[in-house]
């Protein structure tokens, strides 16, 4: 591999630690540490992810031209601690309180070198710039508006830029902690009884059951009006989270202030009843999030005249927001980075490190994000024999699987290399037919073991998508919510949410040939080109990564059949 530019990208220092490998501008591997440890949103150094990237590609550590790190520790220490303390001596106390975190930042380089036994070049990049790069370069858009919204990077909580001819220019990066849409959403998640930095998607799903125009009891104003007080907008590019409503900028054990409790009442217990009040709070937060983000993006598009958009950052995992952006028709085309959360910045670091050395790096459409662990048939059969499990290898695995799906069976579908990002896109999926409507409740209670209101996604043959969904573009990564048509409500009710939305995955032969063939087989049998697709895991666990994890999940839930490559296991 002499002469090739090969870079390892790393995300470490927060949640969703990850690694990615790039060879001459082409992503060849990307893995998340949580898949190896079983600790969802892992904060551990991604040593297992790094090793698997090497194993999947045959690249050796000695082949590396450099390491790209998706965080700038020096900038973080200066801007988050030293500059504030110089301006206000009372902020010195924060340095003392956070001394261990500061020490960790100082020691990041030695940690990388010692853990990986690496003595080559390390480049440090701004966290949000990595988010922007992770969406721009694989979008295929030569020219686009770029946006990132999340909790916090070094100090920024968001960034807007322009991608043009392979270069990124920042036009707005002044939203800084504690003004953070991502952290406020996490604070509301915590208040509603779920885990911050983990269960924000639950709140998004709950919001569809609420009404932001309802009045808050005893307040004489609506939920949306209260959130308009919490998030104010001083000018077109900036918003403020008013500090009298929050405590996460001081301590993370309560997240919201006494004023928040005075208005909304006590925090919901994690096992407590979910009331209409809680649904309306979620709806108020979601509505304000959408208003603020869409207003900024509309203004940026008007100022730049750009009609294509690349979305990234953890907030871009909010498919309801993305769907509303699409419906506003501000942009002609939208690309959402499939690993928009912090795992994806490892990809961004790869692109930025490559762009520094290869000045001609240009965006190239990449919709293949099956970049994780893969296993061959011999590895699978050896494991099945070791576990003394009966299996068969049908002549046509797609037809056989489709027949079980037609019967209403629940299928564990394990194929090829794992998806990079939080969505199962047909390689680590639980599948079933998208009807009747009661299938949703059965899956939530008997297979996924999660809240009954949570929706499931439809995977559809791309050529039939417009029959079932009001969709304006392909949606290969299940990150844009679209409205269901009357045909969808009639034929695939288990995938239609209470607000008539569907988190659609469009499937093409090019993107995922085996999943496409399965959908075709099911379509031939049933005249339905849609399957219900959910991630191959149970609540609180990462998506399964290897065959042993898939078998364990299959055996411990009410999954009826397990397909590992071309191998079929059926519960008796």
C-alpha positions in Angstrom: 0.0 0.0 0.0 3.0 2.2 -0.4 2.2 5.7 -1.6 -1.5 5.5 -0.7 -2.8 8.1 1.7 -4.6 6.1 4.5 -6.0 7.8 7.5 -7.6 6.6 10.7 -10.4 8.8 12.1 -11.2 8.7 15.8 -14.0 10.0 18.0 -13.2 9.9 21.7 -13.7 12.1 24.8 -17.5 11.9 24.9 -20.2 9.5 23.9 -20.5 7.2 20.9 -16.8 6.6 20.5 -15.8 5.3 17.1 -13.2 4.7 14.5 -13.1 5.0 10.7 -10.6 4.2 8.0 -10.2 6.0 4.7 -8.0 5.0 1.7 -7.3 7.7 -0.9 -10.6 9.5 -0.1 -12.7 6.3 0.0 -14.3 5.2 3.2 -13.5 1.5 3.7 -14.5 0.9 7.3 -16.3 2.6 10.2 -17.1 1.0 13.6 -18.7 2.0 16.9 -17.2 0.9 20.2 -20.6 0.1 21.7 -21.0 -2.8 19.3 -18.1 -4.7 21.0 -18.6 -3.8 24.7 -22.4 -3.9 24.8 -22.5 -0.5 26.5 -24.8 1.7 24.4 -23.3 5.1 23.5 -19.9 3.9 24.9 -17.4 6.4 26.2 -14.5 4.0 26.1 -11.5 4.6 23.9 -12.5 2.8 20.6 -9.7 0.3 20.6 -11.9 -2.6 19.5 -13.4 -0.4 16.8 -9.9 0.4 15.5 -8.8 -3.2 15.5 -11.9 -4.3 13.6 -11.4 -1.5 11.0 -8.0 -3.0 10.4 -9.3 -6.5 10.3 -12.1 -5.8 7.9 -9.8 -4.1 5.4 -6.5 -5.8 5.7 -4.9 -2.4 6.4 -2.1 -2.5 9.0 -1.2 0.2 11.4 2.1 0.6 9.7 0.2 1.6 6.5 -1.3 4.7 8.2 -0.4 8.1 6.8 -1.9 9.8 9.7 -4.6 9.9 12.4 -7.4 12.4 12.4 -8.9 13.2 15.8 -12.4 14.7 15.8 -11.9 17.2 18.7 -9.4 20.0 19.3 -8.3 19.7 23.0 -6.1 22.8 23.0 -8.9 24.9 21.6 -11.4 23.4 24.1 -9.2 24.2 27.1 -8.5 27.7 25.9 -12.1 28.6 25.0 -14.0 26.7 27.7 -11.7 27.4 30.6 -8.9 29.9 30.2 -10.5 32.7 28.3 -13.6 32.7 30.5 -11.4 32.8 33.6 -9.3 35.7 32.3 -12.5 37.7 31.6 -14.1 36.7 34.9 -11.9 35.5 37.7 -14.8 33.8 39.4 -14.7 31.3 36.6 -11.4 29.9 38.0 -13.5 27.7 40.2 -14.7 25.9 37.1 -11.1 25.0 36.2 -10.7 23.5 39.7 -14.0 21.6 39.5 -13.1 20.2 36.0 -9.4 19.6 36.6 -9.7 15.9 35.8 -11.4 16.6 32.5 -8.8 19.2 31.6 -6.1 16.7 32.5 -7.7 14.1 30.2 -7.6 16.6 27.3 -3.9 17.3 27.9 -3.2 13.5 27.9 -5.2 12.6 24.7 -2.2 12.5 22.4 -0.3 10.2 24.8 -3.4 8.0 25.1 -3.7 7.6 21.4 0.0 6.8 20.9 0.3 4.4 23.9 -3.0 2.6 23.2 -2.4 2.2 19.5 1.4 2.0 19.7 1.5 4.7 17.1 4.2 7.3 16.6 3.0 9.0 13.3 1.2 12.2 12.6 -1.9 13.2 14.5 -4.2 16.0 13.3 -6.8 17.6 15.5 -10.0 19.0 14.0 -12.9 21.1 15.3 -15.8 18.8 16.4 -18.5 20.6 14.4 -16.3 21.0 11.4 -16.0 17.2 11.5 -19.7 16.9 11.5 -20.0 19.2 8.5 -17.3 17.3 6.6 -19.0 14.0 7.4 -22.1 15.1 5.6 -20.7 17.2 2.8 -18.1 14.9 1.2 -20.4 11.8 0.9 -23.4 13.8 -0.2 -22.2 14.1 -3.8 -23.2 17.8 -3.8 -20.5 20.0 -5.3 -22.2 23.0 -3.7 -24.4 22.9 -0.6 -25.4 24.5 2.7 -23.9 22.6 5.6 -25.4 22.5 9.1 -24.6 20.8 12.4 -26.6 21.0 15.6 -25.8 18.9 18.7 -25.2 19.1 22.4 -21.7 20.5 22.5 -18.3 20.2 20.8 -15.3 22.1 22.1 -17.5 25.0 23.1 -19.9 25.4 20.1 -23.3 23.7 20.0 -23.8 24.3 16.3 -22.2 25.4 13.1 -23.4 26.4 9.6 -21.1 26.4 6.6 -20.9 26.3 2.8 -19.4 23.4 0.9 -18.2 24.5 -2.5 -15.9 22.6 -4.9 -14.5 20.4 -2.1 -13.8 23.3 0.3 -15.7 24.1 3.5 -16.2 27.7 4.6 -17.8 28.5 8.0 -20.4 31.2 8.0 -21.8 30.8 11.5 -20.3 29.1 14.5 -21.2 31.4 17.4 -23.9 29.3 19.1 -21.9 28.3 22.2 -22.6 26.4 25.4 -25.0 26.6 27.2 -27.0 27.8 24.2 -27.6 24.3 22.9 -30.7 22.8 21.2 -29.2 19.4 21.7 -28.6 19.8 25.4 -32.0 21.3 26.0 -33.7 18.4 24.2 -31.6 16.1 26.5 -32.8 18.1 29.5 -36.4 17.6 28.5 -35.7 13.9 28.0 -34.3 13.7 31.5 -37.3 15.6 32.9 -39.7 13.3 31.2 -38.2 10.3 32.9 -35.8 8.9 30.2 -32.0 8.8 29.9 -30.3 11.9 28.5 -27.9 11.3 25.6 -29.7 8.1 24.9 -33.5 8.4 24.7 -34.1 11.6 22.9 -35.7 9.6 20.1 -38.4 8.4 22.5 -39.3 12.0 23.2 -39.5 12.7 19.5 -41.9 9.8 19.1 -43.9 10.9 22.2 -44.2 14.5 20.8 -46.6 13.3 18.0 -49.2 12.4 20.7 -49.0 15.9 22.1 -50.4 19.3 21.1 -48.1 22.3 21.6 -51.0 24.6 21.4 -52.7 23.2 24.5 -52.4 25.4 27.6 -50.0 24.5 30.4 -52.2 23.9 33.5 -52.4 27.1 35.7 -50.2 29.1 33.4 -52.6 30.8 30.9 -50.2 30.1 28.0 -49.5 27.3 25.7 -46.6 24.7 25.8 -45.2 26.2 22.7 -45.3 29.7 24.1 -43.4 28.5 27.2 -40.7 27.0 25.0 -40.6 30.3 23.1 -39.6 31.8 26.4 -37.0 29.1 27.0 -35.4 29.4 23.6 -35.3 33.0 22.4 -34.0 34.2 19.0 -32.0 37.5 19.2 -31.1 37.5 15.5 -31.3 35.4 12.3 -28.3 33.2 13.1 -28.4 33.0 16.9 -30.6 31.6 19.5 -30.4 31.6 23.3 -31.4 29.0 25.9 -32.4 31.3 28.8 -30.3 30.2 31.8 -33.1 30.7 34.4 -34.8 27.5 32.9 -31.7 25.2 33.0 -29.0 23.9 35.3 -27.0 21.7 32.9 -24.4 24.5 32.5 -23.7 24.2 36.2 -24.4 20.6 37.1 -25.7 17.6 35.4 -27.7 16.0 38.2 -30.8 18.0 37.7 -30.6 19.5 34.2 -33.6 21.9 34.6 -34.1 24.7 37.1 -36.7 25.3 39.8 -38.5 27.7 37.4 -38.9 24.8 35.0 -40.4 22.7 37.8 -42.6 25.6 38.9 -44.2 25.8 35.5 -44.3 22.2 34.4 -44.5 20.4 37.8 -42.4 17.5 39.2 -40.2 15.3 37.1 -41.8 12.2 35.7 -40.5 9.0 37.4 -39.0 6.6 34.8 -41.7 4.0 35.5 -44.5 6.5 36.0 -47.6 7.0 34.0 -47.2 9.0 30.8 -49.9 11.7 30.8 -51.1 14.1 28.2 -49.2 16.8 30.0 -45.9 14.9 29.3 -46.9 14.4 25.6 -47.6 18.2 25.3 -44.2 19.1 26.9 -42.5 16.8 24.3 -44.6 18.5 21.5 -43.7 21.9 22.7 -40.0 21.1 22.7 -40.2 19.5 19.3 -42.2 22.4 17.8 -39.8 25.0 19.1 -36.8 23.0 17.9 -38.3 22.9 14.4 -39.1 26.6 14.3 -35.6 27.6 15.4 -33.7 25.3 13.0 -35.9 25.9 10.0 -35.7 29.7 10.5 -31.9 29.6 10.6 -31.7 27.3 7.6 -34.2 29.4 5.6 -32.2 32.6 6.3 -28.9 30.9 5.4 -30.3 29.6 2.1 -31.6 33.1 1.3 -28.3 34.6 2.0 -26.2 32.0 0.2 -28.7 31.2 -2.6 -27.8 27.5 -2.0 -30.6 24.9 -2.7 -29.0 21.7 -1.4 -28.5 20.9 2.3 -26.3 18.6 4.2 -27.4 17.8 7.7 -25.3 16.5 10.6 -24.9 16.6 14.3 -27.0 14.6 16.8 -30.1 16.8 16.3 -30.1 15.6 12.6 -31.2 12.2 13.9 -34.5 13.8 14.6 -36.4 12.5 11.6 -39.5 14.6 12.4 -37.4 17.7 12.1 -35.8 16.5 8.9 -39.2 15.7 7.4 -40.4 19.2 8.2 -37.4 20.7 6.6 -38.1 18.7 3.5 -41.8 19.7 3.5 -40.9 23.4 3.7 -39.3 23.0 0.2 -36.5 25.5 1.1 -34.1 23.0 -0.5 -34.2 21.0 -3.7 -32.3 18.1 -2.2 -31.2 17.1 1.3 -28.5 14.7 2.5 -28.6 13.5 6.1 -25.4 11.9 7.4 -26.5 8.4 8.5 -24.2 8.5 11.5 -25.2 12.1 12.4 -24.4 11.6 16.1 -21.0 11.8 17.5 -19.9 8.5 16.0 -19.9 10.1 12.6 -17.3 12.7 13.4 -14.7 9.9 13.0 -15.6 9.9 9.3 -15.4 13.7 9.2 -11.9 13.6 10.6 -10.9 11.2 7.9 -12.2 13.5 5.2 -10.6 16.6 6.7 -7.2 14.9 7.1 -7.4 13.6 3.5 -8.4 17.1 2.2 -5.3 18.6 3.9 -3.1 16.2 1.9 -5.1 15.8 -1.2 -6.3 19.3 -2.2 -8.4 18.0 -5.0 -10.7 15.9 -2.7 -14.3 16.4 -4.0 -17.7 15.3 -2.7 -18.7 11.9 -4.1 -22.1 10.3 -3.5 -21.7 7.5 -1.0 -24.9 5.8 0.1 -23.1 2.6 1.2 -22.6 2.9 5.0 -22.4 -0.8 5.5 -18.8 -0.3 6.9 -18.7 -2.4 10.0 -18.1 -6.0 11.0 -18.6 -8.7 8.5 -18.5 -12.5 8.9 -18.2 -15.3 6.3 -20.3 -18.5 6.1 -17.6 -20.7 7.5 -17.4 -18.5 10.7 -21.1 -18.7 11.1 -21.4 -22.5 10.6 -18.5 -23.2 12.9 -20.3 -21.2 15.6 -23.6 -23.0 15.0 -21.9 -26.3 15.3 -20.1 -25.3 18.4 -23.5 -24.3 20.0 -25.1 -27.5 18.6 -27.9 -25.6 16.9 -29.9 -27.1 14.1 -30.0 -25.1 10.8 -30.7 -25.4 7.1 -29.5 -23.8 4.0 -32.5 -23.3 1.6 -32.0 -23.2 -2.2 -33.4 -19.7 -2.2 -33.0 -17.9 1.1 -35.0 -14.8 -0.2 -38.1 -16.9 -1.2 -37.9 -19.0 2.0 -37.7 -15.9 4.2 -40.5 -14.2 2.3 -42.7 -17.2 2.9 -42.2 -16.9 6.7 -42.8 -13.2 6.5 -46.0 -13.7 4.7 -47.2 -16.0 7.5 -46.6 -13.1 10.0 -43.3 -14.5 11.5 -40.7 -12.2 13.1 -37.4 -12.5 11.4 -33.9 -11.7 12.6 -32.0 -10.7 9.4 -28.2 -10.7 9.7 -26.3 -10.0 6.5 -22.9 -8.8 5.3 -21.2 -5.9 7.1 -22.8 -4.0 9.9 -24.4 -0.5 9.3 -22.4 2.5 10.7 -24.9 4.7 12.6 -27.9 4.1 14.8 -30.3 2.8 12.1 -30.6 -0.8 11.0 -30.8 -0.6 7.2 -31.2 -4.2 6.2 -28.0 -5.9 7.4 -28.7 -6.1 11.2 -32.5 -5.9 11.2 -35.6 -7.4 12.7 -38.2 -7.7 10.0 -41.9 -8.6 9.7 -44.8 -7.9 7.5 -46.2 -4.3 8.0 -49.7 -5.4 8.7 -52.0 -5.7 10.6 -51.8 -2.6 12.8 -51.5 -4.8 15.9 -48.1 -6.0 14.7 -46.6 -2.8 16.2 -47.9 -3.6 19.7 -46.7 -7.2 19.5 -43.2 -6.1 18.5 -42.9 -3.5 21.1 -44.1 -5.7 23.9 -42.8 -9.2 23.0 -39.7 -8.6 21.0 -38.2 -5.1 21.6 -39.5 -4.8 25.2 -40.1 -1.0 24.9 -42.8 1.7 25.2 -46.0 0.9 23.3 -46.2 4.3 21.6 -42.9 3.9 19.7 -43.2 3.6 16.0 -41.6 1.3 13.5 -40.1 2.1 10.1 -41.1 0.9 6.6 -38.5 -0.3 4.2 -39.8 0.0 0.7 -38.6 -0.9 -2.8 -37.6 2.5 -4.1 -39.6 2.3 -7.3 -42.8 1.9 -5.3 -42.0 4.6 -2.6 -44.3 7.3 -4.1 -47.3 5.0 -4.0 -47.1 4.7 -0.2 -45.4 7.9 0.9 -45.5 11.6 0.1 -41.8 11.5 -0.5 -39.7 14.0 -2.5 -36.4 12.2 -2.8 -34.8 8.9 -2.0 -34.4 8.2 1.7 -31.9 5.3 2.0 -30.9 6.0 5.6 -34.3 6.1 7.4 -33.8 9.7 8.6 -36.6 11.7 7.0 -40.2 11.3 8.2 -42.7 11.4 5.3 -46.5 11.4 5.3 -48.3 8.2 4.5 -50.7 8.0 1.6 -54.1 6.4 1.8 -52.7 3.2 0.3 -50.1 3.1 3.1 -52.7 3.6 5.8 -54.7 0.7 4.3 -52.0 -1.8 3.5 -49.1 -1.1 5.9 -50.7 0.3 9.1 -48.1 -1.2 11.5 -45.6 1.3 10.1 -47.8 4.4 10.1 -47.4 6.6 13.2 -50.2 8.4 15.1 -49.5 11.6 13.1 -49.6 9.8 9.8 -45.8 10.0 9.5 -43.5 7.2 8.5 -39.7 7.1 8.9 -39.1 5.7 5.4 -36.1 3.7 4.1 -36.0 3.4 0.3 -34.1 0.4 -0.9 -32.4 0.0 -4.3 -30.5 -2.9 -5.8 -27.3 -0.8 -5.8 -27.5 0.2 -2.1 -28.3 -3.2 -0.6 -28.8 -6.0 -3.2 -29.7 -8.8 -0.7 -32.3 -6.7 1.2 -33.7 -5.5 -2.2 -34.0 -9.2 -3.3 -35.8 -10.1 -0.1 -38.3 -7.2 -0.6 -38.8 -8.3 -4.2 -39.6 -11.8 -3.1 -42.1 -10.5 -0.4 -43.6 -8.3 -3.0 -44.1 -11.2 -5.4 -45.9 -13.2 -2.7 -48.0 -10.5 -1.2 -48.3 -7.6 -3.7 -46.8 -5.5 -0.9 -43.3 -3.9 -1.6 -42.9 -2.9 2.1 -41.4 -4.6 5.2 -41.5 -3.4 8.7 -37.8 -2.9 9.6 -36.4 -2.3 13.1 -33.0 -2.6 14.6 -31.8 -6.0 15.6 -31.6 -5.4 19.4 -33.8 -5.0 22.5 -34.3 -1.7 24.4 -31.1 -0.5 26.1 -28.8 -2.7 24.0 -26.7 -1.8 20.9 -27.6 -3.3 17.6 -26.1 -6.8 17.3 -22.7 -6.9 15.7 -21.7 -10.5 15.4 -23.4 -13.9 14.9 -23.2 -14.8 18.6 -25.0 -11.6 19.6 -27.6 -12.3 16.9 -28.2 -15.8 18.2 -28.4 -14.6 21.8 -31.1 -12.0 20.9 -33.0 -14.5 18.8 -33.1 -17.0 21.7 -34.0 -14.5 24.3 -36.9 -12.9 22.5 -40.0 -13.9 20.5 -38.1 -13.8 17.1 -39.4 -16.8 15.1 -36.6 -17.2 12.6 -33.0 -16.2 12.3 -31.2 -15.8 9.0 -27.4 -15.6 9.1 -26.2 -15.0 5.5 -27.9 -17.9 3.7 -28.4 -20.0 6.8 -31.9 -20.4 8.4 -32.7 -21.2 12.0 -36.4 -21.8 12.9 -37.7 -22.0 16.5 -39.7 -25.2 17.1 
